[in-house]
């Protein structure tokens, strides 16, 4: 009797095995779908976090750009004032105060990733970072008026820096305002040779 019961149970359990295998396979497929969906959602969330961080950085730079654009003319005015400091030793403390205030403003700009352009007399004119306030080529080519083409920029040298330019990170915040002059033919060849050597 015991053997008969075992046989019946064995036969019924063997009949259930294929059904159980199908149920297990079905559950495994469902688990894989859920896992795959979870991985996609996790990747999407990581991408979202990166985009949000980039957006926040961009927003901060844009917000800072407006404020910084208003601070730069103040520094320009300090530079003008410092160019005309009195030589009287009695007024030295006043001039030291002006220098200190200018330095503080420059430190604020530096902390906000603003850098002053290093433009010198004799540099090649670059329309990406320079704004020409005169155009000696207009005398030779009056139809071009104030604009300078990219082909003409290698003919021009910075004659004088009228107003400093600034970068905000790698972006030109304000181009340097410069006067330019044309290069002489011999000077042009000499500068080009030096540029190629370096």
Secondary structure, DSSP 4 states (H G I P E B T S, - for coil): -HHHHHHHHHHHHHHHHHHHHHHHHHHHHHHHHHHHHHHHHHHHHHHHHHHHHHHHHHHHHHHHHHHHHHHHHHHHHHHHHHHT----GGGHHHHHHHHHHHHHHHHHHHHTTEEE----TTPBP-TTTEEES--THHHH-GGGTT---TTGGGGEEEEEEEE--EEETTEEEEPEEEEEEEPPHHHHHHHHHHHHH-
